[in-house]
Amino acid sequence: MEKGFTVMIENFGLLDGAAQGTEIYLMSADEFTNWLAKASNAQQAWVTAQSFNPKPGKAITFARVDGQIDFAIGIYGGHAVWDGASIAANLPIGQWQFVVHKSDLSNQTLEHLALGWGLGQYRFHHYRATPPAPINCLIIPTGVHTRRLLGQLRGIYLCRDLINQPPNHMTPAAIEETMIALAEPYKAILKTHRGKTLESGFPAIHTVGRAAEIKPRLIDLRWGTTGPKITLIGKGITFDSGGLDLKPSKAMEMMKKDMGGAATVLGLAAALMESGLDIQLRVLVAAAENAVSDRSMRPLDIIDTRAGIKVEVGNTDAEGRLVLSDAITHALEDTPDFIIDFATLTGAARVALGTELPALFCNNDQTATAILQAATTQQDPLWRLPLFDDYERHLDSGYAALSSTGLSGYGGAITAALFLRRFAGESSNWAHIDVMAWNLASRPGRPKGGEAMGLRALYCFIESFKKP
């Protein structure tokens, strides 16, 4: 993994405007039909011979008489990001450039197509002896917001790389090293709480991570001195065995991705800083491993939190909400204008919405509406679930303190979000995203493995943030 962001844009399959490439004429399906009606007999025969169906994401090449590629046609539709990824996947390896067939194609659509192209070039090849397959290259289209495009690609690549790392490499200490490397090129300020300071100031994080070989920590990054105060919080459980409530082996298998929330906020932070947005950014990552040893927390232990609220541990496998409770409390001490946490928090959210649709919970209706609108604009879906007040009673069912899980086996994503709201408060401008952070199978632009779900949506929301 590169230290800082010295990586060249070619690694994203992008080239600057000085390069030359084979032209790709961008067309809608209807535009292609109209073009084909006026094409030469040879071109019409070629399209027929290829059985080309002009669906969004499809591409077809046309050759000169010497057999070399003359130009290509790429079809786009309503999901430009993934159309761009599919067009790249449907073309031979080379250097390409977009040509707008009609002048009404917006710069935003071009940017989305280029972003999808870049996302389609991602490879995780850190531990293979053979070199990675070559990637397709696109000249950055004229008129796009280059810093935003590159910032989002760098952030998403970073997020994917972090999640895909094996858990013996991606430890709490490695997350701290990543944040040091992230802070350096942007001159961000970094502070880490660990050891006795963590134990006394952030007791829930300490309790969750104290059983592990690599000790827990809270890492605090700050960047920017003007603009709205935006705080990102990530659950950084680098491996989740379930603790004494041990997970079955199949459920434990992918738990290296349990730091997916931390990876997402670090990727989002990279995108925001690289783009140079006028914000006061703060990133808090609660990094710990939920391990098993003689120091493990036990079911029905009553533990302390930074907020002074005593919590009864309903299940040691529900550790994410515990580390987030301390981080949220700490974040609110700085009175941010907006605070959001990302976490691979509950299987219940996956049961409700599947693996590809993260659950959004939000205190403020105006904020929730704006986030959902940004998600639609960016083709980065989120679905709002309710903070259903009646389920608060489940949290108060503990024997002597606030229960971390409640007694009900139903509505687990909502109960977990309500637990976090006990620390965020009901009047704060707070949002919580319960995310899978993993693609179970590959599609163009979305390879199997770690994924930055919700990152682009929140980037868009923060980019145009206004205080409610």
N, C-alpha and C positions, 0 to 999 in steps of 0.2 A: 504494500500500500504506500502510495506516495506521501511524503511528508509535505503538508500544505497542499497548495493547488498549483504546482508547477507543471501539471499534466498538460500536454498539447491538445488543441482542439481536434487534431486528427484522430485522437483516441475515441472521440465521439462520432467518428465518421463524418466530420465537417471540415471544410476547407474555406480559407478566406476568399474574398472576391477577386483576388489577383489570379487565381487558378482558372483553368479551362476544363470544361466537362461536356459530355454528350448531353444534348438537350432532351428534357422530359417535358412534353406538352401536357399540362394539367387540364383535364376536362371532366365535366360531369357526365353521367351516362347519357343524358339527352344530347349534350354537345358532341359526344363521340358519335352518336347515331347520325347527327347532322353532318359531321365531318366525313364519316364513312360514305354517305350518299354522294359526296362530291370527290371522293378519293379516286385514284387511278384504278384501272382494272386489276393491275398486279397487286396493289395494296388491298383491295377488296378480296381478291383470291387468297392472299396471305392470311387475312383475318379469319376467313372461312376455314382455311386449312388448319389454323391453330385452335379452332373452336373457341375463339376468344369471347368471353361473356363480360361485358363492360360493367361489372359490379364494383362498388367502392373498394379501393385497395388493390385492384388488379392492375397489371401493367403489361404492355406488349412492345416489343422492339421491331424496328423495320431496318432492313439492310440495304446498303448500296450494291451496285453491280459487282464490286470486288469482294463482297461478302462481309465487309466490315459494317458494324452498326452505324446507321445514319442518324436515327433519333428514336425516341420511345414516347409512348403515350401512357400516362398514369391517370387512373380514375379516382376522383375523390367524391365524398358524399357528406353525410351529416356528422361523422366522427373523424375529423381531420387528423387528430393525433395518431390514431390507430390506422387510418388510411395511409399516412406517411410511412409508418412502420411496415405495412404490408406491401406498399409499392417498392420499398427498398428490398424486401425479401423476395419479390417477384422479378427482380432485375439481376443480370449478371454483375459480378464484381467489377467495379471500375470507378471512374470519376464522372459525376453527373451534375446537371444544373436544371433547376425548374424554369420553365417558360410558361407564362400565364396565357392561356388560350383566349380568355376574355378578360377585359379590363376591370370587371366588377369583383374579382377575387380579392378579398381584403388582405391587408398585411397580417392581421391576426390569424387568418386561416393559413397563410403561408408559414407563419411562425409555428403554428400547431403541426403542420405537415413536416417541417424541419425538425421539430422536437421529437415527433414520432420516429422519424428517420434515425435520429441520434439514439433514441432509446432502443431501437432495434439492433444497434451495433454492440450492445453491452455483452461482455463475456466475463465470466468468473473463472479464471484459469490459474489461480495462484499456486496450486499444489500439483499441477500436471507437468510432466517432463516434456511433453510434446508442445510445440508452439501453437498458439490459438489460430483458428481459421482466419483468413483475411477478411476485412470488413469493407463494406460499400461506402463510398465517400460522396458527399453532396456539398456543392459550393453554397455557402450561406446566402440565402436570397436577399436581394436588395429590399430595403424598407422594413425589415423585421427589427425588433428590439434585441440587438445582439447580446447585450449584457444579461438581459432576462433569460434569453434562450440558453446561453452558456451556463448561467447560474443555476437554472433548474436542472440541466443535464448533469452538472457537477454534483449538485445536491442529491439527485436520485441515484447516480452511480455510487456516491459515498454511502448512502443508505443501504443500497443493495449489497455492497461489499461488506459492510459491517455485519449485516444479518447473516450473510453466507459464510462468514468466518467460522471455523470450528470452535467449540466452547473452550478448549484448552488454550486457544490463542486469544479469543475475544473474552477476556476476563475484565473484572472491574478496573484493574490497573491499565489494561489495554484501552478501555474506553477513555480513561483519563489521558493517556498518551495521545489518543486521537483528538481529544479536545485541545490539548496543548498545540498539536500540529495545526488544527483548524484555527486557533486563535492567532497564531504567529503572523501569517501574511496580512491579516486584517487589523493587526494591532489591538485585538480584543484583550480584555483583562480577565484573568482566570484565577479562581480561588477554589481550593479543595478542602473539604472538611473530612477528617478521618480520625481514627484512634480515639483518644479520650474526648476530644472535641466533638466527634460524632456521637459518642455514647451519651454525653451529657446534653448536647443540643438537639440531636436528632435521634431519639431513642428507638423509634420504630424502625428506621433504616438499619440502625446498629443491630437490633434484635433479629431482624430477618437475615442479615448477612453474617452474623458472628460465627456461625458453624463452619464457614468455608475456609479453605486454605488461603485464598486471596481475599483480603478483608474488604468490607464495604466502604463506600465513600459517597459524599454528595459533592458534585462538581458544578461550579457556578461560573458561567461565562457572561460577560457584559460587553456590549459594543454599541457605539453611537451615543451622542450627547444631546440631540435635538429630536423633536417629533414625538409621537405617541409612545407610551411605555408598553411594550409588548413582551410578555413573558411566556416562554415555551417550557413545558415540563415533560420529561420522558421517563417512562419506566425502564430501568436498565438492569433487569434481572438476566444476567448473562447465561445462566443455566438454571432451570427449575426442575429439581427432582421431585418436588411436592413436599419436601421436608419429611417429617415423621408420618404425615398422611401421604405416604409415598405413591407416586403415580405408577400405574401399570407400564410395562416396558414400551408398549406401542404408543401410549400417550406421552411418554417421556422422550421418545425418539427425536422429535423436532424441537425440543425445548431450548435449543440454542437460539431460536428466534424469539425468545421471551424478552429480549432486549430490543425488539422491533420498535417499540415506542421511542426509546432513546435514539435509535438509528434514524427514525423519521424526523425527530426534532433537530438532530444534528445536520441532516440533509437539508431541512428547511432553513436552518440558520445559515448554512453555506450558501444557499440560493439567495437569501435576503442580503447577506453581506456582499456577495459577489456583484449583486445588482446595484448596490449602493443606495438602498432605500433610506429615506429620511425617517428613521425610527430609533428609539432607544430600546435595543434588543437585550433581553436577558434569557439565558438558557440554563435550566436546572436539570441535571440528570442524577437520579438516585440509582447508583450502581451497586449491585450486590449479587451474590449467588445464593440461591436457596438450596443449601446442602444439608446433609445428615451427619451429625456427630454428637458427642456428648454435650455440646453447647446449643443444640437445636432448640428452638421454641417448641412448646408442646400444645396440643389441642386444649383449649380452655385456660391456658395461661392468660393472665391479665397483664398487659404491657402498657408502658407509658408512650405518649406521643408529644411532639413539640408543642401542640396546642394545649396541653394539660388535660386532654380527654383520655381517660383510661379505656382501653379496648380489650374485650375478651376475644381471644383467637378462636373463631369458630372452626377454622380449618387451616392447617399450616400451608395448604396449597393455594390459599387465597392471600398470598403475600404481597401481590402487586399493589393492592389498595393501601396496604400498611405503609410501604415506602413512599407512595404518592401523598399520603396524608401529611407527612412531615414536610415534603417538598412544597405542597400547596400552602401550608401554613407559613413557611418561610417566604414564599413568593408574595403573599398578601401583605407582609410587613413592609413591602416597598411600594404599596398602593399602585399597582399597574393599571393601565387603562383597559387592558384585555389580557386574559390568562387562559391558556389552553394546555391540556395534558393529552398526550397520546400514550396508549397502553394496549398491549395484548392482554386484556384483562379477564375476559370471561369466555368460556365455551358457549354460554347461553346466547351471546350476541351472534355467534356463528350459527347456532340452531335457528335463531329467529330470522336472520338475514342472509345466511350463506357466507362463504369465505371471501367473496369479492365485493361486498357492500358493507363498509364500516358503519357502525352505529354512532350517531351524534347525539349528545345530550348537552343542553344549554340552559343557563339560568335566564337568559334575556331573549325574548321573542324576536326583537329587531335584529340582534346579532345572529340568531339562528337562521332567520330568513336570508340575511346577507351571505352567510356561509354556504347555505344551500344553493343560492343563486350563483355564487362563485364556483361551486362544484359542478353545476350544470354547464356553465360557460367553459370550464376547463375539461369537461368530459372526464371528471375525476369523482365518481359518484359517492355520495353520503346519504344516509337516511336518518331522519330524526326520530328518536324514541323518547317517550315521555319520562319526566321526573315525577312519577306518580306518587303524590304525597301519601296516599293511604298505605303504601308499602313501608312507610317510615316505621310503622309499629313493629315490623320484623326485626329491625335493628335494635329496638329497645327490649328485646326478649332475652338478653344476656342475663346470666345469673347475678352478676354484681357490677356490670359495666356495659358500655356500648358493644354490641356484638359486631364482629367484622363481617359476618355472613348472614345472620338471622337464621331462623329455624326452617323457613319455607324452602322447598326445593324448586320453586317456580319463580319466574321473573328475575333470574339471577343477574342479568345485565343491568336491569333497573335498580335492583337492590345495591349492587356495587356502585353505581353512579350516585345513588342517594347517600351511601356511606361517604363518598368523596365530597358530596355537597355539605355534609356536616362540618367539613373543614374549610371548604370554599365559602360557605355562607350563602344565603339566599339572595342577597342584594349585589353580590359581586358580578362583574361581567366575565363569567367563567364558562368555558366549554370543555367537554371531555369527549374524546373519540376512542372507541373500543374497536381495535383493528386487528385483522389477521396477520398482516405484514408478510404474507407468503403466497406465492402463486403455486397451486398444486400441480399445474400443467403449463406447458409453454404455448404462447401465442405470439404473433409478430409484435415486437416491442415490449412484451411481457413474459420474459423467460421464467421457467420454473425456478423457484427459490425466493430469496428475500425481495420484498417489494415495498415501495414508498407510497402506500395508499393514503390519500388525503393530503399529500404534500402540496401538490399543485393547486388544489382547491384553497388551502389555507394561505399559500403564497398570494393568490389572487385577492383573497379577502383582506390580507394585511396590506397589500400594495395600495388599496383604495380605502384603508381604514379611516373611519370617522367615529369620534366618541359618540355613543348613544345618548 
